[in-house]
Amino acid sequence: MAAEGKTIDALSQFELTPVLGIVGHSVGFTQSNALMLLAVGLITGLMMYGMAQRSLVPGRFQALAESAYEFVQGLVTEQIGDEGKRFFPFVFSLFMFILFGNLLGMFPYAFTFTSHIAVTFGLAAVVFVLITVVALAIHGTKFFGYFFPEGAPIWLAPIIVPVEIVSYLSRPVSLSIRLFANMVAGHVMLKVFATFIVLLGGLGAVGPFVATLPLALNIALVGFELLVAFLQAYVFAILTCIYLHDAVHLH
Amino acid sequence: MDDRNGFEERLREARTRRGLDKPQPNRGSLPGGSWGIGFRAGVEVVSALVVGIVLGGLLDRWLGTWPWLFLVFFVAGGAAGVLNVYRLFTPRRGA
């Protein structure tokens, strides 16, 4: 498909197409939504099925479920402190949703829903609203002191306050752009080198031999993408924790 | 139990002496090599600029003062971007 016209078409993989026939078409249910539901189902299945046994010596699924739980719990308590325990369910769902979204996107014919800025910005906006509400609920109007550091001369306020407000508002933007850009860049690179394989493979006698070069690169890239999938979910979760720490402790 | 704790202690000391244990990264530090850090710094600057531009533009459209608030918030966005990058490289205050 990509190489038919001897051109590299790396961006069509991000197009949304409705699924589920006429019903999906009329309500705008796309493959992105389908994969989100699949990710939620898989996470729920993993946790329910994995913890159904509750054995002392965990089996495979229980070990996976427990290590995911303990990983996020360590992250939350280390970053936020003891007050962070109440945010654990939120951070855990966020982390698992992004992680499964990134990993499901690595399957052939699958769609990476984290490669859409609308999705990542939606997640980041939820985080942003949460940290603002938490800070306001805990600290009340003292929260607005966040935008003006103590001890700074008062005549600097017209400069510092807008800069701090813009810096605070840029949090969800940078959070969403980071995840979205990483996923898009990785999948575009995979597609470009996969197209090289097809194009070079058709170059007559030497073609198949030359085509092994982009093939080798693509194999390395798939491994790298798996790393990025984990890393970006981790970065999203840890930044959420850092922002929550700022909201709870406010300094 | 004491013996075992002592053993763990001695093992850790020995491992540190031989340089087998990498020093633990600081709390709140994010993973990433030089590419990761560079990319993160770039994202911080760009997103702060985007927020400044959008905010300034919206305020201007609301108050009808184009292009003055846009210019002010463009500069503020640039400054906020630099501030974000500065915060990225300074260890977080408090614990």
Interface residues (C-beta under 8 A of the other chain):
Chain A: E78 Q79 G81 I159 P162 V163 E164 V166 S167 L169 S170 V173 S174 I177 R178 A181 L231 Y234 V235 I238 L239 I242 H245 H249 H251
Chain B: R27 G28 L30 P31 G32 G36 F39 R40 V43 E44 V46 S47 A48 V50 V51 G52 L55 V72 F73 A76 G77 A79 A80 G81 L83 N84 R92 R93 G94 A95
